[in-house]
């Protein structure tokens, strides 16, 4: 399962969601100040520095660039 933590007016969040949709990747989105507050996400993912915060199968993987890299590496190995 892919989870994405987003915030308003975040271009990388928009790019990440579009990338997932374009690649038929199902995800659950959590929105800052609607589904979580900043302190909650900082406690849950203390190494996260930017948005979006992307989690795959319970493991924090990073942001949009990291998602793209992991997806490309997976497709090369397939």
N, CA, C and O atoms as a CHARMM CRD file, in Angstrom:
* protein
*
  312
    1    1 UNK  N      0.82900  -1.17500   0.00000 PROA 1      0.00000
    2    1 UNK  CA     0.00000   0.00000   0.00000 PROA 1      0.00000
    3    1 UNK  C      0.88000   1.24800   0.00000 PROA 1      0.00000
    4    1 UNK  O      1.89500   1.31000   0.69400 PROA 1      0.00000
    5    2 UNK  N      0.47700   2.22900  -0.78200 PROA 2      0.00000
    6    2 UNK  CA     1.21300   3.48800  -0.85800 PROA 2      0.00000
    7    2 UNK  C      0.39500   4.56000  -0.14400 PROA 2      0.00000
    8    2 UNK  O     -0.79900   4.72600  -0.39300 PROA 2      0.00000
    9    3 UNK  N      1.06600   5.27900   0.74400 PROA 3      0.00000
   10    3 UNK  CA     0.45400   6.40500   1.43800 PROA 3      0.00000
   11    3 UNK  C      1.24800   7.64300   1.06900 PROA 3      0.00000
   12    3 UNK  O      2.47500   7.60300   0.97600 PROA 3      0.00000
   13    4 UNK  N      0.53500   8.75400   0.85900 PROA 4      0.00000
   14    4 UNK  CA     1.20200  10.00400   0.55500 PROA 4      0.00000
   15    4 UNK  C      0.64700  11.09000   1.46600 PROA 4      0.00000
   16    4 UNK  O     -0.56100  11.32100   1.52100 PROA 4      0.00000
   17    5 UNK  N      1.54400  11.74400   2.17200 PROA 5      0.00000
   18    5 UNK  CA     1.18900  12.84700   3.05200 PROA 5      0.00000
   19    5 UNK  C      1.49200  14.12800   2.28400 PROA 5      0.00000
   20    5 UNK  O      2.63200  14.36900   1.88700 PROA 5      0.00000
   21    6 UNK  N      0.46000  14.95000   2.07700 PROA 6      0.00000
   22    6 UNK  CA     0.60800  16.14200   1.25000 PROA 6      0.00000
   23    6 UNK  C      0.27000  17.39900   2.03600 PROA 6      0.00000
   24    6 UNK  O     -0.30500  17.34500   3.12200 PROA 6      0.00000
   25    7 UNK  N      0.64900  18.54000   1.44900 PROA 7      0.00000
   26    7 UNK  CA     0.27300  19.83100   2.00900 PROA 7      0.00000
   27    7 UNK  C     -0.21300  20.71400   0.86400 PROA 7      0.00000
   28    7 UNK  O      0.12500  20.47400  -0.29500 PROA 7      0.00000
   29    8 UNK  N     -1.00200  21.73200   1.18500 PROA 8      0.00000
   30    8 UNK  CA    -1.52100  22.61600   0.14100 PROA 8      0.00000
   31    8 UNK  C     -0.39800  23.35500  -0.58900 PROA 8      0.00000
   32    8 UNK  O      0.65900  23.63100  -0.02200 PROA 8      0.00000
   33    9 UNK  N     -0.65500  23.66400  -1.85000 PROA 9      0.00000
   34    9 UNK  CA     0.26900  24.45700  -2.67400 PROA 9      0.00000
   35    9 UNK  C      1.65500  23.82900  -2.80000 PROA 9      0.00000
   36    9 UNK  O      2.66000  24.53900  -2.83400 PROA 9      0.00000
   37   10 UNK  N      1.70700  22.51600  -2.86900 PROA 10     0.00000
   38   10 UNK  CA     2.97200  21.78700  -2.98100 PROA 10     0.00000
   39   10 UNK  C      3.06700  21.18700  -4.37900 PROA 10     0.00000
   40   10 UNK  O      2.36200  20.23000  -4.69800 PROA 10     0.00000
   41   11 UNK  N      3.93200  21.74600  -5.20300 PROA 11     0.00000
   42   11 UNK  CA     4.03700  21.25400  -6.58700 PROA 11     0.00000
   43   11 UNK  C      4.54100  19.81600  -6.64400 PROA 11     0.00000
   44   11 UNK  O      4.11000  19.04800  -7.50400 PROA 11     0.00000
   45   12 UNK  N      5.44200  19.44100  -5.74400 PROA 12     0.00000
   46   12 UNK  CA     5.94100  18.06200  -5.75100 PROA 12     0.00000
   47   12 UNK  C      4.84000  17.08100  -5.33500 PROA 12     0.00000
   48   12 UNK  O      4.82200  15.93700  -5.78800 PROA 12     0.00000
   49   13 UNK  N      3.93300  17.52700  -4.48000 PROA 13     0.00000
   50   13 UNK  CA     2.78900  16.67900  -4.10300 PROA 13     0.00000
   51   13 UNK  C      1.91100  16.43200  -5.31600 PROA 13     0.00000
   52   13 UNK  O      1.46300  15.30900  -5.54500 PROA 13     0.00000
   53   14 UNK  N      1.66400  17.47800  -6.09100 PROA 14     0.00000
   54   14 UNK  CA     0.86700  17.35400  -7.31200 PROA 14     0.00000
   55   14 UNK  C      1.55800  16.41600  -8.29200 PROA 14     0.00000
   56   14 UNK  O      0.91100  15.54700  -8.87500 PROA 14     0.00000
   57   15 UNK  N      2.85800  16.58100  -8.48100 PROA 15     0.00000
   58   15 UNK  CA     3.61900  15.71400  -9.39100 PROA 15     0.00000
   59   15 UNK  C      3.58400  14.25800  -8.94000 PROA 15     0.00000
   60   15 UNK  O      3.43900  13.35500  -9.76300 PROA 15     0.00000
   61   16 UNK  N      3.71700  14.03000  -7.63700 PROA 16     0.00000
   62   16 UNK  CA     3.71500  12.65600  -7.10900 PROA 16     0.00000
   63   16 UNK  C      2.36700  11.98800  -7.34900 PROA 16     0.00000
   64   16 UNK  O      2.31300  10.83200  -7.76900 PROA 16     0.00000
   65   17 UNK  N      1.28700  12.70200  -7.08800 PROA 17     0.00000
   66   17 UNK  CA    -0.04500  12.12200  -7.30000 PROA 17     0.00000
   67   17 UNK  C     -0.29800  11.85700  -8.78200 PROA 17     0.00000
   68   17 UNK  O     -0.89100  10.83800  -9.13600 PROA 17     0.00000
   69   18 UNK  N      0.14200  12.75600  -9.63900 PROA 18     0.00000
   70   18 UNK  CA    -0.01800  12.54600 -11.08800 PROA 18     0.00000
   71   18 UNK  C      0.81500  11.34200 -11.53800 PROA 18     0.00000
   72   18 UNK  O      0.34500  10.51700 -12.32100 PROA 18     0.00000
   73   19 UNK  N      2.03800  11.24400 -11.04700 PROA 19     0.00000
   74   19 UNK  CA     2.90300  10.11700 -11.38600 PROA 19     0.00000
   75   19 UNK  C      2.24700   8.80000 -10.99200 PROA 19     0.00000
   76   19 UNK  O      2.25800   7.84100 -11.76400 PROA 19     0.00000
   77   20 UNK  N      1.67800   8.75500  -9.79600 PROA 20     0.00000
   78   20 UNK  CA     1.02900   7.52400  -9.34200 PROA 20     0.00000
   79   20 UNK  C     -0.19000   7.19700 -10.20300 PROA 20     0.00000
   80   20 UNK  O     -0.40300   6.04100 -10.56900 PROA 20     0.00000
   81   21 UNK  N     -0.97100   8.19500 -10.51800 PROA 21     0.00000
   82   21 UNK  CA    -2.14400   7.97200 -11.37900 PROA 21     0.00000
   83   21 UNK  C     -1.72000   7.52700 -12.77500 PROA 21     0.00000
   84   21 UNK  O     -2.29700   6.59300 -13.33200 PROA 21     0.00000
   85   22 UNK  N     -0.71500   8.19200 -13.34000 PROA 22     0.00000
   86   22 UNK  CA    -0.23200   7.84700 -14.68200 PROA 22     0.00000
   87   22 UNK  C      0.29900   6.42200 -14.75000 PROA 22     0.00000
   88   22 UNK  O      0.21000   5.76700 -15.78800 PROA 22     0.00000
   89   23 UNK  N      0.85100   5.94400 -13.63400 PROA 23     0.00000
   90   23 UNK  CA     1.43700   4.60100 -13.58600 PROA 23     0.00000
   91   23 UNK  C      0.51200   3.57400 -12.93100 PROA 23     0.00000
   92   23 UNK  O      0.93400   2.47300 -12.57800 PROA 23     0.00000
   93   24 UNK  N     -0.74200   3.95400 -12.77800 PROA 24     0.00000
   94   24 UNK  CA    -1.78300   3.07600 -12.22500 PROA 24     0.00000
   95   24 UNK  C     -1.41200   2.53200 -10.84800 PROA 24     0.00000
   96   24 UNK  O     -1.69500   1.37700 -10.53000 PROA 24     0.00000
   97   25 UNK  N     -0.77700   3.37200 -10.03600 PROA 25     0.00000
   98   25 UNK  CA    -0.40800   3.00300  -8.67400 PROA 25     0.00000
   99   25 UNK  C     -1.48700   3.52200  -7.72500 PROA 25     0.00000
  100   25 UNK  O     -1.75100   4.72300  -7.67300 PROA 25     0.00000
  101   26 UNK  N     -2.09900   2.62300  -6.98700 PROA 26     0.00000
  102   26 UNK  CA    -3.12400   3.03000  -6.03500 PROA 26     0.00000
  103   26 UNK  C     -2.45700   3.59200  -4.78700 PROA 26     0.00000
  104   26 UNK  O     -1.42800   3.09000  -4.33600 PROA 26     0.00000
  105   27 UNK  N     -3.05900   4.63800  -4.23800 PROA 27     0.00000
  106   27 UNK  CA    -2.49200   5.26000  -3.05000 PROA 27     0.00000
  107   27 UNK  C     -3.60000   5.86100  -2.20000 PROA 27     0.00000
  108   27 UNK  O     -4.72200   6.07700  -2.65700 PROA 27     0.00000
  109   28 UNK  N     -3.24300   6.12300  -0.94500 PROA 28     0.00000
  110   28 UNK  CA    -4.12600   6.81400  -0.01600 PROA 28     0.00000
  111   28 UNK  C     -3.45200   8.14200   0.30100 PROA 28     0.00000
  112   28 UNK  O     -2.27200   8.18000   0.65200 PROA 28     0.00000
  113   29 UNK  N     -4.20900   9.23200   0.17400 PROA 29     0.00000
  114   29 UNK  CA    -3.65700  10.55200   0.44500 PROA 29     0.00000
  115   29 UNK  C     -4.12700  11.05200   1.80600 PROA 29     0.00000
  116   29 UNK  O     -5.29900  10.93000   2.16300 PROA 29     0.00000
  117   30 UNK  N     -3.18300  11.61900   2.55500 PROA 30     0.00000
  118   30 UNK  CA    -3.48400  12.28000   3.82400 PROA 30     0.00000
  119   30 UNK  C     -3.06800  13.73700   3.66900 PROA 30     0.00000
  120   30 UNK  O     -1.93800  14.03200   3.27900 PROA 30     0.00000
  121   31 UNK  N     -3.99300  14.64900   3.97900 PROA 31     0.00000
  122   31 UNK  CA    -3.75400  16.06900   3.76700 PROA 31     0.00000
  123   31 UNK  C     -3.45900  16.78600   5.08500 PROA 31     0.00000
  124   31 UNK  O     -4.14500  16.59600   6.08900 PROA 31     0.00000
  125   32 UNK  N     -2.40600  17.62000   5.04500 PROA 32     0.00000
  126   32 UNK  CA    -2.01100  18.41700   6.20200 PROA 32     0.00000
  127   32 UNK  C     -3.17900  19.29300   6.65000 PROA 32     0.00000
  128   32 UNK  O     -3.86700  19.89400   5.82500 PROA 32     0.00000
  129   33 UNK  N     -3.39200  19.35700   7.93600 PROA 33     0.00000
  130   33 UNK  CA    -4.43500  20.14300   8.59200 PROA 33     0.00000
  131   33 UNK  C     -5.84800  19.64000   8.32500 PROA 33     0.00000
  132   33 UNK  O     -6.81400  20.22500   8.81600 PROA 33     0.00000
  133   34 UNK  N     -5.98100  18.56900   7.55900 PROA 34     0.00000
  134   34 UNK  CA    -7.28500  17.92600   7.39400 PROA 34     0.00000
  135   34 UNK  C     -7.23400  16.52900   8.02500 PROA 34     0.00000
  136   34 UNK  O     -8.08100  16.17400   8.84500 PROA 34     0.00000
  137   35 UNK  N     -6.22200  15.74400   7.62700 PROA 35     0.00000
  138   35 UNK  CA    -6.08300  14.37200   8.11300 PROA 35     0.00000
  139   35 UNK  C     -4.99100  14.23200   9.17800 PROA 35     0.00000
  140   35 UNK  O     -4.97800  13.25700   9.92900 PROA 35     0.00000
  141   36 UNK  N     -4.09000  15.19200   9.24300 PROA 36     0.00000
  142   36 UNK  CA    -3.00600  15.16200  10.22400 PROA 36     0.00000
  143   36 UNK  C     -2.50700  16.58100  10.46100 PROA 36     0.00000
  144   36 UNK  O     -2.74800  17.48300   9.65900 PROA 36     0.00000
  145   37 UNK  N     -1.81000  16.76200  11.57500 PROA 37     0.00000
  146   37 UNK  CA    -1.15200  18.03900  11.84900 PROA 37     0.00000
  147   37 UNK  C      0.35500  17.83500  11.75700 PROA 37     0.00000
  148   37 UNK  O      0.85200  16.71300  11.86100 PROA 37     0.00000
  149   38 UNK  N      1.05700  18.91700  11.56400 PROA 38     0.00000
  150   38 UNK  CA     2.50700  18.88300  11.32000 PROA 38     0.00000
  151   38 UNK  C      3.26000  18.06700  12.37900 PROA 38     0.00000
  152   38 UNK  O      4.11000  17.24500  12.03600 PROA 38     0.00000
  153   39 UNK  N      2.95500  18.28900  13.64900 PROA 39     0.00000
  154   39 UNK  CA     3.67500  17.58400  14.72100 PROA 39     0.00000
  155   39 UNK  C      3.47700  16.07900  14.66000 PROA 39     0.00000
  156   39 UNK  O      4.40000  15.32300  14.96500 PROA 39     0.00000
  157   40 UNK  N      2.28800  15.62900  14.27000 PROA 40     0.00000
  158   40 UNK  CA     2.03100  14.18700  14.14700 PROA 40     0.00000
  159   40 UNK  C      2.95500  13.55300  13.12000 PROA 40     0.00000
  160   40 UNK  O      3.56200  12.51400  13.37900 PROA 40     0.00000
  161   41 UNK  N      3.05800  14.17800  11.96100 PROA 41     0.00000
  162   41 UNK  CA     3.87500  13.60000  10.89600 PROA 41     0.00000
  163   41 UNK  C      5.36700  13.69100  11.23400 PROA 41     0.00000
  164   41 UNK  O      6.13900  12.80500  10.86600 PROA 41     0.00000
  165   42 UNK  N      5.77100  14.74800  11.92600 PROA 42     0.00000
  166   42 UNK  CA     7.18100  14.86000  12.33200 PROA 42     0.00000
  167   42 UNK  C      7.54100  13.79200  13.35900 PROA 42     0.00000
  168   42 UNK  O      8.65600  13.27200  13.35100 PROA 42     0.00000
  169   43 UNK  N      6.61000  13.46800  14.23300 PROA 43     0.00000
  170   43 UNK  CA     6.85300  12.39400  15.21100 PROA 43     0.00000
  171   43 UNK  C      6.88700  11.03100  14.53200 PROA 43     0.00000
  172   43 UNK  O      7.68500  10.16800  14.89900 PROA 43     0.00000
  173   44 UNK  N      6.02400  10.84100  13.55000 PROA 44     0.00000
  174   44 UNK  CA     5.93300   9.55500  12.86000 PROA 44     0.00000
  175   44 UNK  C      7.10500   9.33600  11.90100 PROA 44     0.00000
  176   44 UNK  O      7.59900   8.21700  11.76000 PROA 44     0.00000
  177   45 UNK  N      7.54800  10.42100  11.23700 PROA 45     0.00000
  178   45 UNK  CA     8.63500  10.34500  10.25100 PROA 45     0.00000
  179   45 UNK  C      9.66700  11.43300  10.55500 PROA 45     0.00000
  180   45 UNK  O      9.73100  12.43900   9.84800 PROA 45     0.00000
  181   46 UNK  N     10.47100  11.23600  11.59900 PROA 46     0.00000
  182   46 UNK  CA    11.40100  12.28900  12.04200 PROA 46     0.00000
  183   46 UNK  C     12.47800  12.65400  11.01900 PROA 46     0.00000
  184   46 UNK  O     13.04400  13.74400  11.09900 PROA 46     0.00000
  185   47 UNK  N     12.77100  11.78700  10.07500 PROA 47     0.00000
  186   47 UNK  CA    13.80400  12.10900   9.08000 PROA 47     0.00000
  187   47 UNK  C     13.23100  12.81600   7.85600 PROA 47     0.00000
  188   47 UNK  O     13.98700  13.26400   6.99400 PROA 47     0.00000
  189   48 UNK  N     11.91600  12.92200   7.76600 PROA 48     0.00000
  190   48 UNK  CA    11.29100  13.59200   6.62300 PROA 48     0.00000
  191   48 UNK  C     11.55300  15.09900   6.72000 PROA 48     0.00000
  192   48 UNK  O     11.34500  15.71400   7.76600 PROA 48     0.00000
  193   49 UNK  N     12.00900  15.67200   5.61400 PROA 49     0.00000
  194   49 UNK  CA    12.32900  17.10400   5.59500 PROA 49     0.00000
  195   49 UNK  C     11.43400  17.89000   4.66000 PROA 49     0.00000
  196   49 UNK  O     11.32400  19.10900   4.78900 PROA 49     0.00000
  197   50 UNK  N     10.78500  17.20300   3.70700 PROA 50     0.00000
  198   50 UNK  CA     9.98500  17.89100   2.70300 PROA 50     0.00000
  199   50 UNK  C      8.69100  17.11800   2.44400 PROA 50     0.00000
  200   50 UNK  O      8.50800  15.99500   2.91500 PROA 50     0.00000
  201   51 UNK  N      7.81900  17.74100   1.69800 PROA 51     0.00000
  202   51 UNK  CA     6.59100  17.08900   1.23200 PROA 51     0.00000
  203   51 UNK  C      6.70500  16.84300  -0.25800 PROA 51     0.00000
  204   51 UNK  O      7.38200  17.59600  -0.95800 PROA 51     0.00000
  205   52 UNK  N      6.06300  15.81600  -0.75000 PROA 52     0.00000
  206   52 UNK  CA     5.23400  14.86100  -0.05000 PROA 52     0.00000
  207   52 UNK  C      6.08900  13.88000   0.74700 PROA 52     0.00000
  208   52 UNK  O      7.28100  13.70100   0.49300 PROA 52     0.00000
  209   53 UNK  N      5.44200  13.26500   1.70500 PROA 53     0.00000
  210   53 UNK  CA     6.05100  12.18100   2.46300 PROA 53     0.00000
  211   53 UNK  C      5.39100  10.91300   1.93500 PROA 53     0.00000
  212   53 UNK  O      4.17800  10.73900   2.04800 PROA 53     0.00000
  213   54 UNK  N      6.19700  10.03300   1.36100 PROA 54     0.00000
  214   54 UNK  CA     5.65500   8.83500   0.72600 PROA 54     0.00000
  215   54 UNK  C      6.08900   7.59400   1.49800 PROA 54     0.00000
  216   54 UNK  O      7.26100   7.40900   1.82600 PROA 54     0.00000
  217   55 UNK  N      5.10200   6.75600   1.77400 PROA 55     0.00000
  218   55 UNK  CA     5.29800   5.54100   2.56000 PROA 55     0.00000
  219   55 UNK  C      4.78100   4.36400   1.73600 PROA 55     0.00000
  220   55 UNK  O      3.64900   4.38600   1.25400 PROA 55     0.00000
  221   56 UNK  N      5.61700   3.33700   1.57900 PROA 56     0.00000
  222   56 UNK  CA     5.21300   2.13100   0.85900 PROA 56     0.00000
  223   56 UNK  C      5.27900   0.95400   1.81800 PROA 56     0.00000
  224   56 UNK  O      6.32700   0.66400   2.39500 PROA 56     0.00000
  225   57 UNK  N      4.15600   0.28500   1.97900 PROA 57     0.00000
  226   57 UNK  CA     4.04700  -0.87100   2.88600 PROA 57     0.00000
  227   57 UNK  C      4.59900  -0.55800   4.27300 PROA 57     0.00000
  228   57 UNK  O      5.29100  -1.38100   4.87300 PROA 57     0.00000
  229   58 UNK  N      4.29000   0.63400   4.77800 PROA 58     0.00000
  230   58 UNK  CA     4.70100   1.03000   6.11700 PROA 58     0.00000
  231   58 UNK  C      6.10300   1.57700   6.23400 PROA 58     0.00000
  232   58 UNK  O      6.52100   1.97700   7.32100 PROA 58     0.00000
  233   59 UNK  N      6.85000   1.60500   5.12300 PROA 59     0.00000
  234   59 UNK  CA     8.23000   2.09700   5.14400 PROA 59     0.00000
  235   59 UNK  C      8.32400   3.45100   4.46600 PROA 59     0.00000
  236   59 UNK  O      7.92200   3.60400   3.31200 PROA 59     0.00000
  237   60 UNK  N      8.85400   4.43200   5.17900 PROA 60     0.00000
  238   60 UNK  CA     9.07100   5.76700   4.61400 PROA 60     0.00000
  239   60 UNK  C     10.14200   5.67000   3.53400 PROA 60     0.00000
  240   60 UNK  O     11.25200   5.20700   3.79900 PROA 60     0.00000
  241   61 UNK  N      9.81600   6.10700   2.31200 PROA 61     0.00000
  242   61 UNK  CA    10.79700   6.00900   1.22600 PROA 61     0.00000
  243   61 UNK  C     11.34500   7.36500   0.80600 PROA 61     0.00000
  244   61 UNK  O     12.36400   7.42600   0.11900 PROA 61     0.00000
  245   62 UNK  N     10.69600   8.44600   1.20000 PROA 62     0.00000
  246   62 UNK  CA    11.14400   9.77300   0.82000 PROA 62     0.00000
  247   62 UNK  C     10.04400  10.54500   0.13300 PROA 62     0.00000
  248   62 UNK  O      8.87100  10.43900   0.48900 PROA 62     0.00000
  249   63 UNK  N     10.44600  11.33900  -0.87800 PROA 63     0.00000
  250   63 UNK  CA     9.49900  12.18400  -1.58300 PROA 63     0.00000
  251   63 UNK  C      9.28300  11.74600  -3.02000 PROA 63     0.00000
  252   63 UNK  O      9.49600  10.58700  -3.37500 PROA 63     0.00000
  253   64 UNK  N      8.85400  12.70200  -3.84300 PROA 64     0.00000
  254   64 UNK  CA     8.52200  12.42700  -5.23800 PROA 64     0.00000
  255   64 UNK  C      9.70200  11.85300  -6.00900 PROA 64     0.00000
  256   64 UNK  O      9.55000  10.85700  -6.71700 PROA 64     0.00000
  257   65 UNK  N     10.86800  12.46000  -5.88300 PROA 65     0.00000
  258   65 UNK  CA    12.04700  11.99000  -6.61300 PROA 65     0.00000
  259   65 UNK  C     12.39500  10.55900  -6.22800 PROA 65     0.00000
  260   65 UNK  O     12.76200   9.75500  -7.08400 PROA 65     0.00000
  261   66 UNK  N     12.28100  10.24000  -4.94600 PROA 66     0.00000
  262   66 UNK  CA    12.57000   8.88200  -4.46900 PROA 66     0.00000
  263   66 UNK  C     11.56000   7.87900  -5.01400 PROA 66     0.00000
  264   66 UNK  O     11.92300   6.76500  -5.39300 PROA 66     0.00000
  265   67 UNK  N     10.29200   8.27900  -5.05100 PROA 67     0.00000
  266   67 UNK  CA     9.24800   7.41400  -5.61500 PROA 67     0.00000
  267   67 UNK  C      9.54700   7.10100  -7.07100 PROA 67     0.00000
  268   67 UNK  O      9.47600   5.94700  -7.49300 PROA 67     0.00000
  269   68 UNK  N      9.88100   8.12900  -7.83400 PROA 68     0.00000
  270   68 UNK  CA    10.18000   7.95200  -9.25600 PROA 68     0.00000
  271   68 UNK  C     11.37100   7.01300  -9.45600 PROA 68     0.00000
  272   68 UNK  O     11.34300   6.12600 -10.30900 PROA 68     0.00000
  273   69 UNK  N     12.40500   7.22400  -8.66300 PROA 69     0.00000
  274   69 UNK  CA    13.61800   6.40300  -8.76700 PROA 69     0.00000
  275   69 UNK  C     13.31800   4.94200  -8.45100 PROA 69     0.00000
  276   69 UNK  O     13.74600   4.05200  -9.18600 PROA 69     0.00000
  277   70 UNK  N     12.59400   4.68600  -7.37600 PROA 70     0.00000
  278   70 UNK  CA    12.24800   3.31500  -6.98400 PROA 70     0.00000
  279   70 UNK  C     11.39800   2.65500  -8.06500 PROA 70     0.00000
  280   70 UNK  O     11.61800   1.49000  -8.39700 PROA 70     0.00000
  281   71 UNK  N     10.44200   3.37600  -8.60900 PROA 71     0.00000
  282   71 UNK  CA     9.56500   2.82900  -9.64300 PROA 71     0.00000
  283   71 UNK  C     10.37800   2.49400 -10.90200 PROA 71     0.00000
  284   71 UNK  O     10.18800   1.43500 -11.50100 PROA 71     0.00000
  285   72 UNK  N     11.27300   3.38900 -11.29700 PROA 72     0.00000
  286   72 UNK  CA    12.10600   3.13600 -12.48800 PROA 72     0.00000
  287   72 UNK  C     13.02600   1.94300 -12.28500 PROA 72     0.00000
  288   72 UNK  O     13.19400   1.13100 -13.19400 PROA 72     0.00000
  289   73 UNK  N     13.62700   1.82500 -11.10200 PROA 73     0.00000
  290   73 UNK  CA    14.51700   0.69200 -10.80200 PROA 73     0.00000
  291   73 UNK  C     13.73700  -0.61600 -10.82300 PROA 73     0.00000
  292   73 UNK  O     14.23500  -1.63100 -11.30900 PROA 73     0.00000
  293   74 UNK  N     12.53200  -0.59500 -10.30400 PROA 74     0.00000
  294   74 UNK  CA    11.69600  -1.78600 -10.28000 PROA 74     0.00000
  295   74 UNK  C     11.35200  -2.22000 -11.70900 PROA 74     0.00000
  296   74 UNK  O     11.36500  -3.41300 -12.01400 PROA 74     0.00000
  297   75 UNK  N     11.04800  -1.26500 -12.57700 PROA 75     0.00000
  298   75 UNK  CA    10.70800  -1.58500 -13.96500 PROA 75     0.00000
  299   75 UNK  C     11.91100  -2.09000 -14.75600 PROA 75     0.00000
  300   75 UNK  O     11.74500  -2.89600 -15.67100 PROA 75     0.00000
  301   76 UNK  N     13.09300  -1.64000 -14.43000 PROA 76     0.00000
  302   76 UNK  CA    14.30700  -2.10300 -15.10600 PROA 76     0.00000
  303   76 UNK  C     14.57700  -3.55300 -14.74100 PROA 76     0.00000
  304   76 UNK  O     14.99400  -4.34400 -15.58700 PROA 76     0.00000
  305   77 UNK  N     14.33400  -3.90800 -13.45700 PROA 77     0.00000
  306   77 UNK  CA    14.60100  -5.26200 -12.98300 PROA 77     0.00000
  307   77 UNK  C     13.55100  -6.25300 -13.48000 PROA 77     0.00000
  308   77 UNK  O     13.82700  -7.45000 -13.56000 PROA 77     0.00000
  309   78 UNK  N     12.36100  -5.77700 -13.81200 PROA 78     0.00000
  310   78 UNK  CA    11.27200  -6.67800 -14.24300 PROA 78     0.00000
  311   78 UNK  C     11.50900  -7.23300 -15.62100 PROA 78     0.00000
  312   78 UNK  O     10.69100  -8.00300 -16.12600 PROA 78     0.00000
